[in-house]
Amino acid sequence: MAGGKWMGWWGHLGAPKQRGIAVYSLSPYEQRAFAGALHQAVFNTFRRVTGQAFYIAVPMGAAYGLYSWGKQNHQWRLSKEGHAHYGGDDH
């Protein structure tokens, strides 16, 4: 008792019941958190990759072409023919 008045048990302190509060819940048997997740992941990933493939494939192709040309040119310059073409001395 507080001040001569019964307050009620813990959590029921004698206040009037509240109205207008809506509580919604969903049964655990109705929840499907990953319903279709794998299907959507596969097709969404395919769509996004094909949408960006041009922006990745063209620079990668150009970089590979430049790399292979440079490697081939370097090997040619180290050869006898390359030395003769650029005036390298034959010790």
N, CA, C and O atoms as a GROMACS GRO file, in nm:
protein
  364
    1MET      N    1   0.084  -0.118   0.000
    1MET     CA    2   0.000   0.000   0.000
    1MET      C    3   0.089   0.124   0.000
    1MET      O    4   0.186   0.134   0.074
    2ALA      N    5   0.051   0.216  -0.085
    2ALA     CA    6   0.124   0.342  -0.091
    2ALA      C    7   0.025   0.455  -0.062
    2ALA      O    8  -0.068   0.477  -0.139
    3GLY      N    9   0.046   0.522   0.044
    3GLY     CA   10  -0.044   0.632   0.079
    3GLY      C   11  -0.184   0.585   0.114
    3GLY      O   12  -0.279   0.661   0.098
    4GLY      N   13  -0.199   0.463   0.161
    4GLY     CA   14  -0.329   0.414   0.201
    4GLY      C   15  -0.414   0.363   0.086
    4GLY      O   16  -0.531   0.332   0.105
    5LYS      N   17  -0.357   0.354  -0.034
    5LYS     CA   18  -0.435   0.310  -0.150
    5LYS      C   19  -0.366   0.187  -0.212
    5LYS      O   20  -0.245   0.187  -0.232
    6TRP      N   21  -0.443   0.086  -0.242
    6TRP     CA   22  -0.389  -0.035  -0.305
    6TRP      C   23  -0.353  -0.005  -0.449
    6TRP      O   24  -0.436   0.042  -0.526
    7MET      N   25  -0.229  -0.033  -0.485
    7MET     CA   26  -0.180  -0.002  -0.620
    7MET      C   27  -0.196  -0.119  -0.715
    7MET      O   28  -0.185  -0.100  -0.836
    8GLY      N   29  -0.223  -0.237  -0.667
    8GLY     CA   30  -0.233  -0.352  -0.755
    8GLY      C   31  -0.101  -0.426  -0.762
    8GLY      O   32   0.001  -0.381  -0.712
    9TRP      N   33  -0.108  -0.539  -0.826
    9TRP     CA   34   0.012  -0.620  -0.840
    9TRP      C   35   0.106  -0.556  -0.942
    9TRP      O   36   0.064  -0.467  -1.016
   10TRP      N   37   0.230  -0.600  -0.947
   10TRP     CA   38   0.332  -0.542  -1.034
   10TRP      C   39   0.286  -0.541  -1.180
   10TRP      O   40   0.249  -0.646  -1.233
   11GLY      N   41   0.287  -0.427  -1.244
   11GLY     CA   42   0.242  -0.413  -1.380
   11GLY      C   43   0.096  -0.374  -1.391
   11GLY      O   44   0.053  -0.329  -1.497
   12HIS      N   45   0.019  -0.391  -1.284
   12HIS     CA   46  -0.122  -0.350  -1.281
   12HIS      C   47  -0.136  -0.248  -1.170
   12HIS      O   48  -0.179  -0.280  -1.059
   13LEU      N   49  -0.100  -0.128  -1.200
   13LEU     CA   50  -0.093  -0.026  -1.097
   13LEU      C   51  -0.224   0.051  -1.081
   13LEU      O   52  -0.223   0.162  -1.029
   14GLY      N   53  -0.334  -0.004  -1.123
   14GLY     CA   54  -0.463   0.059  -1.100
   14GLY      C   55  -0.504   0.161  -1.203
   14GLY      O   56  -0.606   0.227  -1.184
   15ALA      N   57  -0.429   0.177  -1.310
   15ALA     CA   58  -0.466   0.273  -1.414
   15ALA      C   59  -0.579   0.216  -1.498
   15ALA      O   60  -0.596   0.095  -1.506
   16PRO      N   61  -0.658   0.305  -1.561
   16PRO     CA   62  -0.764   0.254  -1.649
   16PRO      C   63  -0.704   0.183  -1.770
   16PRO      O   64  -0.593   0.215  -1.812
   17LYS      N   65  -0.776   0.087  -1.825
   17LYS     CA   66  -0.729   0.014  -1.942
   17LYS      C   67  -0.717   0.108  -2.060
   17LYS      O   68  -0.802   0.194  -2.082
   18GLN      N   69  -0.612   0.090  -2.136
   18GLN     CA   70  -0.591   0.175  -2.253
   18GLN      C   71  -0.674   0.124  -2.369
   18GLN      O   72  -0.701   0.004  -2.381
   19ARG      N   73  -0.714   0.217  -2.453
   19ARG     CA   74  -0.795   0.183  -2.569
   19ARG      C   75  -0.729   0.238  -2.694
   19ARG      O   76  -0.650   0.332  -2.688
   20GLY      N   77  -0.763   0.178  -2.807
   20GLY     CA   78  -0.714   0.227  -2.935
   20GLY      C   79  -0.573   0.181  -2.970
   20GLY      O   80  -0.512   0.237  -3.061
   21ILE      N   81  -0.522   0.082  -2.902
   21ILE     CA   82  -0.391   0.030  -2.935
   21ILE      C   83  -0.410  -0.098  -3.014
   21ILE      O   84  -0.467  -0.195  -2.964
   22ALA      N   85  -0.360  -0.098  -3.137
   22ALA     CA   86  -0.374  -0.216  -3.222
   22ALA      C   87  -0.243  -0.295  -3.219
   22ALA      O   88  -0.135  -0.238  -3.233
   23VAL      N   89  -0.254  -0.423  -3.200
   23VAL     CA   90  -0.138  -0.510  -3.198
   23VAL      C   91  -0.156  -0.612  -3.308
   23VAL      O   92  -0.258  -0.681  -3.315
   24TYR      N   93  -0.056  -0.622  -3.395
   24TYR     CA   94  -0.060  -0.716  -3.505
   24TYR      C   95   0.051  -0.819  -3.485
   24TYR      O   96   0.159  -0.787  -3.437
   25SER      N   97   0.023  -0.940  -3.523
   25SER     CA   98   0.125  -1.043  -3.517
   25SER      C   99   0.102  -1.141  -3.631
   25SER      O  100  -0.006  -1.148  -3.689
   26LEU      N  101   0.206  -1.215  -3.659
   26LEU     CA  102   0.201  -1.313  -3.766
   26LEU      C  103   0.245  -1.447  -3.709
   26LEU      O  104   0.346  -1.455  -3.638
   27SER      N  105   0.172  -1.547  -3.738
   27SER     CA  106   0.203  -1.680  -3.689
   27SER      C  107   0.337  -1.726  -3.744
   27SER      O  108   0.368  -1.699  -3.861
   28PRO      N  109   0.417  -1.794  -3.663
   28PRO     CA  110   0.545  -1.844  -3.714
   28PRO      C  111   0.527  -1.942  -3.829
   28PRO      O  112   0.620  -1.962  -3.908
   29TYR      N  113   0.411  -2.003  -3.838
   29TYR     CA  114   0.388  -2.097  -3.947
   29TYR      C  115   0.354  -2.026  -4.078
   29TYR      O  116   0.359  -2.087  -4.185
   30GLU      N  117   0.320  -1.898  -4.070
   30GLU     CA  118   0.288  -1.822  -4.190
   30GLU      C  119   0.408  -1.745  -4.244
   30GLU      O  120   0.405  -1.697  -4.357
   31GLN      N  121   0.513  -1.734  -4.165
   31GLN     CA  122   0.630  -1.658  -4.208
   31GLN      C  123   0.715  -1.745  -4.299
   31GLN      O  124   0.743  -1.861  -4.270
   32ARG      N  125   0.756  -1.686  -4.408
   32ARG     CA  126   0.850  -1.751  -4.500
   32ARG      C  127   0.955  -1.647  -4.535
   32ARG      O  128   0.948  -1.582  -4.639
   33ALA      N  129   1.052  -1.634  -4.449
   33ALA     CA  130   1.152  -1.528  -4.465
   33ALA      C  131   1.232  -1.542  -4.594
   33ALA      O  132   1.266  -1.441  -4.656
   34PHE      N  133   1.262  -1.664  -4.634
   34PHE     CA  134   1.345  -1.683  -4.752
   34PHE      C  135   1.268  -1.746  -4.867
   34PHE      O  136   1.324  -1.818  -4.949
   35ALA      N  137   1.139  -1.718  -4.873
   35ALA     CA  138   1.057  -1.773  -4.982
   35ALA      C  139   1.103  -1.714  -5.115
   35ALA      O  140   1.093  -1.593  -5.135
   36GLY      N  141   1.153  -1.797  -5.203
   36GLY     CA  142   1.197  -1.752  -5.335
   36GLY      C  143   1.328  -1.677  -5.336
   36GLY      O  144   1.365  -1.619  -5.438
   37ALA      N  145   1.400  -1.676  -5.224
   37ALA     CA  146   1.524  -1.598  -5.217
   37ALA      C  147   1.630  -1.652  -5.312
   37ALA      O  148   1.697  -1.574  -5.379
   38LEU      N  149   1.644  -1.782  -5.319
   38LEU     CA  150   1.746  -1.839  -5.408
   38LEU      C  151   1.712  -1.812  -5.554
   38LEU      O  152   1.799  -1.777  -5.633
   39HIS      N  153   1.587  -1.829  -5.590
   39HIS     CA  154   1.543  -1.803  -5.728
   39HIS      C  155   1.566  -1.657  -5.764
   39HIS      O  156   1.619  -1.628  -5.871
   40GLN      N  157   1.528  -1.566  -5.676
   40GLN     CA  158   1.545  -1.424  -5.703
   40GLN      C  159   1.693  -1.387  -5.707
   40GLN      O  160   1.734  -1.304  -5.788
   41ALA      N  161   1.774  -1.449  -5.621
   41ALA     CA  162   1.917  -1.417  -5.618
   41ALA      C  163   1.984  -1.456  -5.749
   41ALA      O  164   2.067  -1.381  -5.801
   42VAL      N  165   1.950  -1.572  -5.802
   42VAL     CA  166   2.013  -1.619  -5.925
   42VAL      C  167   1.977  -1.528  -6.042
   42VAL      O  168   2.065  -1.482  -6.114
   43PHE      N  169   1.850  -1.502  -6.060
   43PHE     CA  170   1.808  -1.424  -6.176
   43PHE      C  171   1.841  -1.276  -6.161
   43PHE      O  172   1.870  -1.209  -6.260
   44ASN      N  173   1.836  -1.224  -6.038
   44ASN     CA  174   1.871  -1.084  -6.019
   44ASN      C  175   2.021  -1.064  -6.041
   44ASN      O  176   2.063  -0.964  -6.100
   45THR      N  177   2.101  -1.159  -5.995
   45THR     CA  178   2.245  -1.150  -6.017
   45THR      C  179   2.277  -1.158  -6.166
   45THR      O  180   2.360  -1.082  -6.216
   46PHE      N  181   2.213  -1.249  -6.237
   46PHE     CA  182   2.235  -1.260  -6.382
   46PHE      C  183   2.198  -1.130  -6.452
   46PHE      O  184   2.272  -1.084  -6.538
   47ARG      N  185   2.085  -1.072  -6.417
   47ARG     CA  186   2.040  -0.948  -6.480
   47ARG      C  187   2.139  -0.835  -6.453
   47ARG      O  188   2.171  -0.758  -6.543
   48ARG      N  189   2.187  -0.824  -6.330
   48ARG     CA  190   2.278  -0.715  -6.295
   48ARG      C  191   2.415  -0.734  -6.360
   48ARG      O  192   2.477  -0.637  -6.403
   49VAL      N  193   2.463  -0.857  -6.366
   49VAL     CA  194   2.594  -0.882  -6.428
   49VAL      C  195   2.589  -0.855  -6.577
   49VAL      O  196   2.680  -0.792  -6.632
   50THR      N  197   2.483  -0.901  -6.645
   50THR     CA  198   2.474  -0.875  -6.788
   50THR      C  199   2.455  -0.727  -6.816
   50THR      O  200   2.497  -0.679  -6.922
   51GLY      N  201   2.393  -0.654  -6.724
   51GLY     CA  202   2.378  -0.511  -6.743
   51GLY      C  203   2.510  -0.436  -6.731
   51GLY      O  204   2.526  -0.330  -6.791
   52GLN      N  205   2.604  -0.490  -6.654
   52GLN     CA  206   2.732  -0.423  -6.632
   52GLN      C  207   2.846  -0.486  -6.711
   52GLN      O  208   2.959  -0.436  -6.706
   53ALA      N  209   2.821  -0.593  -6.784
   53ALA     CA  210   2.927  -0.667  -6.852
   53ALA      C  211   3.002  -0.580  -6.952
   53ALA      O  212   3.124  -0.590  -6.964
   54PHE      N  213   2.932  -0.495  -7.025
   54PHE     CA  214   2.996  -0.409  -7.125
   54PHE      C  215   3.096  -0.315  -7.060
   54PHE      O  216   3.203  -0.289  -7.115
   55TYR      N  217   3.061  -0.263  -6.942
   55TYR     CA  218   3.148  -0.167  -6.875
   55TYR      C  219   3.272  -0.233  -6.815
   55TYR      O  220   3.370  -0.166  -6.785
   56ILE      N  221   3.268  -0.364  -6.798
   56ILE     CA  222   3.383  -0.435  -6.742
   56ILE      C  223   3.461  -0.506  -6.852
   56ILE      O  224   3.584  -0.504  -6.851
   57ALA      N  225   3.391  -0.568  -6.948
   57ALA     CA  226   3.458  -0.650  -7.050
   57ALA      C  227   3.543  -0.565  -7.145
   57ALA      O  228   3.653  -0.606  -7.182
   58VAL      N  229   3.496  -0.449  -7.184
   58VAL     CA  230   3.571  -0.365  -7.279
   58VAL      C  231   3.702  -0.316  -7.218
   58VAL      O  232   3.807  -0.332  -7.281
   59PRO      N  233   3.702  -0.257  -7.099
   59PRO     CA  234   3.832  -0.217  -7.043
   59PRO      C  235   3.924  -0.335  -7.012
   59PRO      O  236   4.045  -0.325  -7.030
   60MET      N  237   3.866  -0.448  -6.967
   60MET     CA  238   3.951  -0.565  -6.941
   60MET      C  239   4.010  -0.618  -7.071
   60MET      O  240   4.127  -0.658  -7.073
   61GLY      N  241   3.933  -0.620  -7.179
   61GLY     CA  242   3.985  -0.664  -7.308
   61GLY      C  243   4.094  -0.571  -7.358
   61GLY      O  244   4.196  -0.617  -7.411
   62ALA      N  245   4.074  -0.441  -7.342
   62ALA     CA  246   4.176  -0.345  -7.384
   62ALA      C  247   4.303  -0.361  -7.301
   62ALA      O  248   4.414  -0.354  -7.354
   63ALA      N  249   4.288  -0.381  -7.171
   63ALA     CA  250   4.405  -0.398  -7.084
   63ALA      C  251   4.479  -0.527  -7.120
   63ALA      O  252   4.602  -0.528  -7.122
   64TYR      N  253   4.407  -0.634  -7.147
   64TYR     CA  254   4.473  -0.760  -7.185
   64TYR      C  255   4.544  -0.745  -7.319
   64TYR      O  256   4.655  -0.796  -7.336
   65GLY      N  257   4.482  -0.677  -7.415
   65GLY     CA  258   4.546  -0.654  -7.544
   65GLY      C  259   4.673  -0.572  -7.530
   65GLY      O  260   4.774  -0.604  -7.593
   66LEU      N  261   4.670  -0.470  -7.449
   66LEU     CA  262   4.789  -0.386  -7.426
   66LEU      C  263   4.898  -0.467  -7.357
   66LEU      O  264   5.016  -0.456  -7.392
   67TYR      N  265   4.860  -0.547  -7.258
   67TYR     CA  266   4.957  -0.630  -7.187
   67TYR      C  267   5.022  -0.732  -7.281
   67TYR      O  268   5.145  -0.747  -7.280
   68SER      N  269   4.942  -0.801  -7.359
   68SER     CA  270   4.999  -0.903  -7.448
   68SER      C  271   5.085  -0.839  -7.557
   68SER      O  272   5.188  -0.895  -7.596
   69TRP      N  273   5.044  -0.723  -7.607
   69TRP     CA  274   5.126  -0.654  -7.706
   69TRP      C  275   5.260  -0.611  -7.645
   69TRP      O  276   5.365  -0.627  -7.707
   70GLY      N  277   5.256  -0.557  -7.525
   70GLY     CA  278   5.380  -0.513  -7.459
   70GLY      C  279   5.473  -0.628  -7.430
   70GLY      O  280   5.595  -0.616  -7.447
   71LYS      N  281   5.417  -0.741  -7.387
   71LYS     CA  282   5.500  -0.858  -7.360
   71LYS      C  283   5.566  -0.911  -7.488
   71LYS      O  284   5.684  -0.945  -7.488
   72GLN      N  285   5.487  -0.916  -7.595
   72GLN     CA  286   5.539  -0.964  -7.723
   72GLN      C  287   5.645  -0.867  -7.777
   72GLN      O  288   5.748  -0.911  -7.829
   73ASN      N  289   5.620  -0.738  -7.766
   73ASN     CA  290   5.714  -0.638  -7.815
   73ASN      C  291   5.844  -0.644  -7.735
   73ASN      O  292   5.953  -0.630  -7.791
   74HIS      N  293   5.833  -0.664  -7.605
   74HIS     CA  294   5.952  -0.676  -7.521
   74HIS      C  295   6.035  -0.797  -7.561
   74HIS      O  296   6.157  -0.788  -7.569
   75GLN      N  297   5.971  -0.909  -7.586
   75GLN     CA  298   6.043  -1.030  -7.629
   75GLN      C  299   6.111  -1.007  -7.764
   75GLN      O  300   6.223  -1.052  -7.786
   76TRP      N  301   6.043  -0.937  -7.854
   76TRP     CA  302   6.101  -0.910  -7.986
   76TRP      C  303   6.223  -0.818  -7.974
   76TRP      O  304   6.323  -0.839  -8.043
   77ARG      N  305   6.216  -0.718  -7.888
   77ARG     CA  306   6.329  -0.626  -7.871
   77ARG      C  307   6.450  -0.694  -7.808
   77ARG      O  308   6.563  -0.650  -7.828
   78LEU      N  309   6.426  -0.801  -7.733
   78LEU     CA  310   6.538  -0.876  -7.675
   78LEU      C  311   6.599  -0.976  -7.773
   78LEU      O  312   6.704  -1.033  -7.747
   79SER      N  313   6.532  -0.997  -7.887
   79SER     CA  314   6.582  -1.094  -7.984
   79SER      C  315   6.691  -1.031  -8.072
   79SER      O  316   6.714  -0.910  -8.068
   80LYS      N  317   6.758  -1.114  -8.152
   80LYS     CA  318   6.860  -1.064  -8.244
   80LYS      C  319   6.800  -0.969  -8.344
   80LYS      O  320   6.859  -0.865  -8.376
   81GLU      N  321   6.685  -1.002  -8.393
   81GLU     CA  322   6.618  -0.917  -8.493
   81GLU      C  323   6.586  -0.779  -8.434
   81GLU      O  324   6.607  -0.677  -8.500
   82GLY      N  325   6.537  -0.776  -8.311
   82GLY     CA  326   6.506  -0.649  -8.246
   82GLY      C  327   6.630  -0.566  -8.221
   82GLY      O  328   6.629  -0.444  -8.238
   83HIS      N  329   6.738  -0.632  -8.179
   83HIS     CA  330   6.864  -0.559  -8.158
   83HIS      C  331   6.916  -0.503  -8.290
   83HIS      O  332   6.967  -0.391  -8.294
   84ALA      N  333   6.904  -0.578  -8.395
   84ALA     CA  334   6.951  -0.530  -8.526
   84ALA      C  335   6.865  -0.415  -8.574
   84ALA      O  336   6.916  -0.320  -8.634
   85HIS      N  337   6.737  -0.422  -8.549
   85HIS     CA  338   6.646  -0.315  -8.593
   85HIS      C  339   6.674  -0.184  -8.520
   85HIS      O  340   6.668  -0.077  -8.580
   86TYR      N  341   6.703  -0.192  -8.392
   86TYR     CA  342   6.726  -0.072  -8.313
   86TYR      C  343   6.873  -0.037  -8.297
   86TYR      O  344   6.907   0.051  -8.218
   87GLY      N  345   6.960  -0.104  -8.368
   87GLY     CA  346   7.102  -0.067  -8.367
   87GLY      C  347   7.175  -0.112  -8.244
   87GLY      O  348   7.272  -0.048  -8.203
   88GLY      N  349   7.133  -0.218  -8.183
   88GLY     CA  350   7.205  -0.270  -8.065
   88GLY      C  351   7.338  -0.328  -8.107
   88GLY      O  352   7.349  -0.387  -8.214
   89ASP      N  353   7.440  -0.312  -8.022
   89ASP     CA  354   7.569  -0.363  -8.058
   89ASP      C  355   7.581  -0.509  -8.020
   89ASP      O  356   7.526  -0.554  -7.920
   90ASP      N  357   7.653  -0.583  -8.103
   90ASP     CA  358   7.669  -0.726  -8.085
   90ASP      C  359   7.802  -0.755  -8.019
   90ASP      O  360   7.901  -0.766  -8.091
   91HIS      N  361   7.810  -0.767  -7.894
   91HIS     CA  362   7.936  -0.796  -7.824
   91HIS      C  363   7.966  -0.939  -7.835
   91HIS      O  364   8.068  -0.985  -7.783
   0.00000   0.00000   0.00000
